[in-house]
């Protein structure tokens, strides 16, 4: 199976990116004009972990919350249609155990009940490679997305990986094609050092995550798809 060097070198653990109680978080607006759900991993939100030099709580490795892709996308949507309610479902636990049918209803029922009208799924880098080899990842990915998008009118946007890796990217693309979801390609960004936080963190895994420019590019592509 083919994985990129960057993916294989990502040493940010998929464990303990957030406390269990924070897997799903909500942000409510006055007089909202819609509901937006983000499903992701450390690139979407990672809590403080001083042992790797990450001491803040937003998308790794943006320099400020407003510069991560989630906040940039929210700002772009609100500029177009007014305030929205939005939710983050931090799904690293699903990546580690995507074959476990209890993961989604146990940890993410509140995100499903949010019934977002826009669902943005940017996940996959931490996918357990031993499970990937023996299971139908396209089917599991599609099941996961459908769980988070119970609203039949919801607009669904999925992305491939920031660190392009065909073994994971191809099943994601297959799931998007088969279900009519909008696919946003990101893999070229992860191949460019200027899109990462290299030199800003001593921990190589953190530094390999998208920096401000990478986050801006991710957000712009998602907004263009919307």
DRENRO-290675 format. One record per residue (C-alpha): residue number from 1; x, y, z. Coordinates in steps of 0.05 Angstrom, whole numbers, plus 5000, padded with zeros to 4 digits. Each point is the difference from the previous one (the first is absolute). Example, Ala and Ser with C-alpha at 12.3 -4.5 7.8 and 13.67 -1.06 7.14 Angstrom:
<rec drenza="1" X="5246" Y="4910" Z="5156"/>
<rec drenza="2" X="5027" Y="5069" Z="4987"/>
This chain:
<rec drenza="1" X="5000" Y="5000" Z="5000"/>
<rec drenza="2" X="5026" Y="5069" Z="4982"/>
<rec drenza="3" X="5008" Y="5054" Z="5053"/>
<rec drenza="4" X="5037" Y="5065" Z="4994"/>
<rec drenza="5" X="5065" Y="5013" Z="5038"/>
<rec drenza="6" X="4967" Y="5058" Z="5037"/>
<rec drenza="7" X="4943" Y="4956" Z="5024"/>
<rec drenza="8" X="5048" Y="4946" Z="5023"/>
<rec drenza="9" X="5043" Y="5053" Z="5036"/>
<rec drenza="10" X="4941" Y="5031" Z="5036"/>
<rec drenza="11" X="5018" Y="4988" Z="5073"/>
<rec drenza="12" X="4942" Y="5037" Z="5031"/>
<rec drenza="13" X="4962" Y="4944" Z="5034"/>
<rec drenza="14" X="4927" Y="4990" Z="4984"/>
<rec drenza="15" X="4990" Y="4985" Z="5074"/>
<rec drenza="16" X="4979" Y="5054" Z="5049"/>
<rec drenza="17" X="4992" Y="5056" Z="4950"/>
<rec drenza="18" X="4941" Y="5022" Z="5042"/>
<rec drenza="19" X="4965" Y="4976" Z="5063"/>
<rec drenza="20" X="4941" Y="4954" Z="4985"/>
<rec drenza="21" X="4953" Y="5054" Z="5025"/>
<rec drenza="22" X="5024" Y="5048" Z="4946"/>
<rec drenza="23" X="4993" Y="4955" Z="4939"/>
<rec drenza="24" X="4938" Y="5041" Z="4982"/>
<rec drenza="25" X="4997" Y="5075" Z="5012"/>
<rec drenza="26" X="4949" Y="5052" Z="4979"/>
<rec drenza="27" X="5003" Y="5074" Z="4983"/>
<rec drenza="28" X="4933" Y="5035" Z="4997"/>
<rec drenza="29" X="4983" Y="5067" Z="4967"/>
<rec drenza="30" X="4943" Y="5048" Z="5010"/>
<rec drenza="31" X="4948" Y="4993" Z="4944"/>
<rec drenza="32" X="5040" Y="4947" Z="4962"/>
<rec drenza="33" X="4993" Y="4990" Z="4925"/>
<rec drenza="34" X="5019" Y="4927" Z="5000"/>
<rec drenza="35" X="5039" Y="4945" Z="5034"/>
<rec drenza="36" X="5069" Y="4977" Z="4981"/>
<rec drenza="37" X="5035" Y="4937" Z="5025"/>
<rec drenza="38" X="5075" Y="4986" Z="4994"/>
<rec drenza="39" X="5024" Y="4929" Z="5007"/>
<rec drenza="40" X="5075" Y="4995" Z="5007"/>
<rec drenza="41" X="5063" Y="4983" Z="5039"/>
<rec drenza="42" X="5059" Y="5040" Z="5026"/>
<rec drenza="43" X="4998" Y="5046" Z="4939"/>
<rec drenza="44" X="4930" Y="5018" Z="5021"/>
<rec drenza="45" X="5012" Y="5005" Z="5075"/>
<rec drenza="46" X="5054" Y="4975" Z="5048"/>
<rec drenza="47" X="5000" Y="5017" Z="5074"/>
<rec drenza="48" X="5063" Y="5021" Z="5038"/>
<rec drenza="49" X="5055" Y="4948" Z="5004"/>
<rec drenza="50" X="5063" Y="5031" Z="5029"/>
<rec drenza="51" X="5041" Y="4937" Z="4990"/>
<rec drenza="52" X="5001" Y="5014" Z="4925"/>
<rec drenza="53" X="5004" Y="5076" Z="5006"/>
<rec drenza="54" X="4926" Y="5012" Z="4983"/>
<rec drenza="55" X="4972" Y="5043" Z="5056"/>
<rec drenza="56" X="4935" Y="5027" Z="4969"/>
<rec drenza="57" X="4933" Y="4974" Z="4978"/>
<rec drenza="58" X="4982" Y="5007" Z="4927"/>
<rec drenza="59" X="5019" Y="4971" Z="4932"/>
<rec drenza="60" X="5072" Y="4976" Z="5000"/>
<rec drenza="61" X="5045" Y="5037" Z="4982"/>
<rec drenza="62" X="4968" Y="5068" Z="4987"/>
<rec drenza="63" X="5029" Y="5059" Z="5039"/>
<rec drenza="64" X="4932" Y="5023" Z="5027"/>
<rec drenza="65" X="4929" Y="4973" Z="5002"/>
<rec drenza="66" X="4975" Y="5047" Z="4947"/>
<rec drenza="67" X="5054" Y="4975" Z="4953"/>
<rec drenza="68" X="4982" Y="4927" Z="5000"/>
<rec drenza="69" X="4958" Y="4973" Z="4943"/>
<rec drenza="70" X="4936" Y="4991" Z="5042"/>
<rec drenza="71" X="4997" Y="5072" Z="5023"/>
<rec drenza="72" X="5018" Y="5025" Z="4930"/>
<rec drenza="73" X="4944" Y="4959" Z="4969"/>
<rec drenza="74" X="4950" Y="5024" Z="5052"/>
<rec drenza="75" X="5022" Y="5072" Z="4986"/>
<rec drenza="76" X="4991" Y="4989" Z="4925"/>
<rec drenza="77" X="4931" Y="4969" Z="5008"/>
<rec drenza="78" X="4977" Y="5054" Z="5048"/>
<rec drenza="79" X="5025" Y="5054" Z="4952"/>
<rec drenza="80" X="4955" Y="4970" Z="4947"/>
<rec drenza="81" X="4937" Y="4984" Z="5038"/>
<rec drenza="82" X="5004" Y="5026" Z="5071"/>
<rec drenza="83" X="5013" Y="4967" Z="5067"/>
<rec drenza="84" X="4998" Y="4924" Z="5005"/>
<rec drenza="85" X="5000" Y="4950" Z="5056"/>
<rec drenza="86" X="5058" Y="4952" Z="4993"/>
<rec drenza="87" X="5027" Y="4937" Z="5030"/>
<rec drenza="88" X="5066" Y="4962" Z="5001"/>
<rec drenza="89" X="5000" Y="4924" Z="5004"/>
<rec drenza="90" X="5073" Y="4981" Z="5015"/>
<rec drenza="91" X="5002" Y="4930" Z="4971"/>
<rec drenza="92" X="5070" Y="4973" Z="5012"/>
<rec drenza="93" X="4969" Y="4945" Z="5041"/>
<rec drenza="94" X="4961" Y="4978" Z="4938"/>
<rec drenza="95" X="5065" Y="4999" Z="4959"/>
<rec drenza="96" X="5032" Y="4953" Z="5050"/>
<rec drenza="97" X="4940" Y="4953" Z="5004"/>
<rec drenza="98" X="4959" Y="5011" Z="4937"/>
<rec drenza="99" X="4976" Y="4928" Z="5000"/>
<rec drenza="100" X="4967" Y="5006" Z="5069"/>
<rec drenza="101" X="4925" Y="5013" Z="4990"/>
<rec drenza="102" X="4994" Y="5029" Z="5070"/>
<rec drenza="103" X="5049" Y="5058" Z="4989"/>
<rec drenza="104" X="4953" Y="5048" Z="4964"/>
<rec drenza="105" X="4936" Y="4992" Z="5042"/>
<rec drenza="106" X="5040" Y="4998" Z="5065"/>
<rec drenza="107" X="5041" Y="5062" Z="4990"/>
<rec drenza="108" X="4965" Y="5042" Z="4946"/>
<rec drenza="109" X="4925" Y="4995" Z="5010"/>
<rec drenza="110" X="4996" Y="5074" Z="5017"/>
<rec drenza="111" X="5034" Y="5019" Z="4934"/>
<rec drenza="112" X="4951" Y="4957" Z="4961"/>
<rec drenza="113" X="4941" Y="5031" Z="5038"/>
<rec drenza="114" X="5026" Y="5069" Z="4980"/>
<rec drenza="115" X="4973" Y="4984" Z="4930"/>
<rec drenza="116" X="5046" Y="5047" Z="4964"/>
<rec drenza="117" X="4981" Y="5027" Z="4931"/>
<rec drenza="118" X="5074" Y="5003" Z="4981"/>
<rec drenza="119" X="5046" Y="4943" Z="5019"/>
<rec drenza="120" X="5075" Y="5006" Z="4987"/>
<rec drenza="121" X="5040" Y="4936" Z="5009"/>
<rec drenza="122" X="5076" Y="5010" Z="5002"/>
<rec drenza="123" X="5027" Y="4937" Z="5032"/>
<rec drenza="124" X="5042" Y="4938" Z="4987"/>
<rec drenza="125" X="5073" Y="5012" Z="5015"/>
<rec drenza="126" X="4999" Y="4958" Z="5064"/>
<rec drenza="127" X="4963" Y="4942" Z="4968"/>
<rec drenza="128" X="5025" Y="4935" Z="5031"/>
<rec drenza="129" X="5042" Y="4968" Z="4945"/>
<rec drenza="130" X="4992" Y="4929" Z="5026"/>
<rec drenza="131" X="4924" Y="5007" Z="4998"/>
<rec drenza="132" X="5005" Y="5032" Z="4931"/>
<rec drenza="133" X="5034" Y="4940" Z="4970"/>
<rec drenza="134" X="4944" Y="4952" Z="5021"/>
<rec drenza="135" X="4937" Y="5042" Z="4992"/>
<rec drenza="136" X="4959" Y="5040" Z="4950"/>
<rec drenza="137" X="5020" Y="5070" Z="5018"/>
<rec drenza="138" X="4956" Y="5032" Z="4947"/>
<rec drenza="139" X="4938" Y="4968" Z="5031"/>
<rec drenza="140" X="5021" Y="5018" Z="5071"/>
<rec drenza="141" X="5015" Y="5072" Z="4979"/>
<rec drenza="142" X="4932" Y="5006" Z="4966"/>
<rec drenza="143" X="4964" Y="4972" Z="5060"/>
<rec drenza="144" X="5036" Y="5050" Z="5045"/>
<rec drenza="145" X="4981" Y="5059" Z="4955"/>
<rec drenza="146" X="4927" Y="4977" Z="4996"/>
<rec drenza="147" X="4999" Y="4996" Z="5076"/>
<rec drenza="148" X="5020" Y="5073" Z="5006"/>
<rec drenza="149" X="4953" Y="5022" Z="4944"/>
<rec drenza="150" X="4931" Y="4973" Z="5018"/>
<rec drenza="151" X="4967" Y="5062" Z="4970"/>
<rec drenza="152" X="4982" Y="4978" Z="4929"/>
<rec drenza="153" X="5006" Y="5072" Z="4976"/>
<rec drenza="154" X="5070" Y="5009" Z="5028"/>
<rec drenza="155" X="5057" Y="5022" Z="4955"/>
<rec drenza="156" X="5059" Y="4953" Z="5011"/>
<rec drenza="157" X="5072" Y="5018" Z="4983"/>
<rec drenza="158" X="5056" Y="4951" Z="5012"/>
<rec drenza="159" X="5075" Y="5009" Z="4990"/>
<rec drenza="160" X="5056" Y="4952" Z="4986"/>
<rec drenza="161" X="5062" Y="5001" Z="5044"/>
<rec drenza="162" X="5046" Y="5059" Z="5012"/>
<rec drenza="163" X="5058" Y="4951" Z="4993"/>
<rec drenza="164" X="4980" Y="4964" Z="4936"/>
<rec drenza="165" X="4997" Y="4924" Z="5009"/>
<rec drenza="166" X="4965" Y="4958" Z="4947"/>
<rec drenza="167" X="4983" Y="4943" Z="5047"/>
<rec drenza="168" X="4954" Y="5047" Z="5039"/>
<rec drenza="169" X="4985" Y="5053" Z="4948"/>
<rec drenza="170" X="4972" Y="4953" Z="4948"/>
<rec drenza="171" X="4946" Y="4970" Z="5046"/>
<rec drenza="172" X="4980" Y="5070" Z="5021"/>
<rec drenza="173" X="4993" Y="5021" Z="4927"/>
<rec drenza="174" X="4960" Y="4937" Z="4986"/>
<rec drenza="175" X="4952" Y="5014" Z="5057"/>
<rec drenza="176" X="4991" Y="5072" Z="4975"/>
<rec drenza="177" X="4985" Y="4977" Z="4929"/>
<rec drenza="178" X="4952" Y="4946" Z="5021"/>
<rec drenza="179" X="4960" Y="5046" Z="5046"/>
<rec drenza="180" X="5001" Y="5064" Z="4959"/>
<rec drenza="181" X="5041" Y="5039" Z="5051"/>
<rec drenza="182" X="5044" Y="5058" Z="4980"/>
<rec drenza="183" X="5074" Y="4981" Z="5003"/>
<rec drenza="184" X="5054" Y="5051" Z="5015"/>
<rec drenza="185" X="5072" Y="4979" Z="4983"/>
<rec drenza="186" X="5054" Y="5021" Z="5049"/>
<rec drenza="187" X="5058" Y="4953" Z="4989"/>
<rec drenza="188" X="5042" Y="5048" Z="4960"/>
<rec drenza="189" X="5001" Y="5048" Z="5060"/>
<rec drenza="190" X="5033" Y="4950" Z="5046"/>
<rec drenza="191" X="5056" Y="4990" Z="4950"/>
<rec drenza="192" X="5020" Y="5073" Z="5007"/>
<rec drenza="193" X="5042" Y="5022" Z="5058"/>
<rec drenza="194" X="4973" Y="5071" Z="4999"/>
<rec drenza="195" X="4931" Y="4972" Z="5017"/>
<rec drenza="196" X="5026" Y="4969" Z="5064"/>
<rec drenza="197" X="5024" Y="5027" Z="5066"/>
<rec drenza="198" X="5072" Y="4979" Z="4989"/>
<rec drenza="199" X="5049" Y="5039" Z="5044"/>
<rec drenza="200" X="4945" Y="5024" Z="5047"/>
<rec drenza="201" X="4998" Y="4938" Z="5044"/>
<rec drenza="202" X="5056" Y="4956" Z="5025"/>
<rec drenza="203" X="4956" Y="4938" Z="4996"/>
<rec drenza="204" X="5004" Y="4975" Z="4928"/>
<rec drenza="205" X="4930" Y="4972" Z="5001"/>
<rec drenza="206" X="4969" Y="5066" Z="5021"/>
<rec drenza="207" X="5043" Y="5038" Z="4951"/>
<rec drenza="208" X="4976" Y="4955" Z="4943"/>
<rec drenza="209" X="4928" Y="5022" Z="5011"/>
<rec drenza="210" X="4972" Y="5058" Z="4960"/>
<rec drenza="211" X="5023" Y="5068" Z="5022"/>
<rec drenza="212" X="4962" Y="5064" Z="4987"/>
<rec drenza="213" X="5011" Y="4996" Z="4925"/>
<rec drenza="214" X="4979" Y="4928" Z="4997"/>
<rec drenza="215" X="4938" Y="5014" Z="5042"/>
<rec drenza="216" X="4983" Y="5059" Z="4955"/>
<rec drenza="217" X="5006" Y="4957" Z="4938"/>
<rec drenza="218" X="4957" Y="4944" Z="5030"/>
<rec drenza="219" X="4946" Y="5050" Z="5019"/>
<rec drenza="220" X="5001" Y="5034" Z="4932"/>
<rec drenza="221" X="4990" Y="4934" Z="4964"/>
<rec drenza="222" X="4943" Y="4979" Z="5046"/>
<rec drenza="223" X="4966" Y="5068" Z="4992"/>
<rec drenza="224" X="5008" Y="4996" Z="4924"/>
<rec drenza="225" X="4965" Y="4932" Z="5001"/>
<rec drenza="226" X="4943" Y="5028" Z="5042"/>
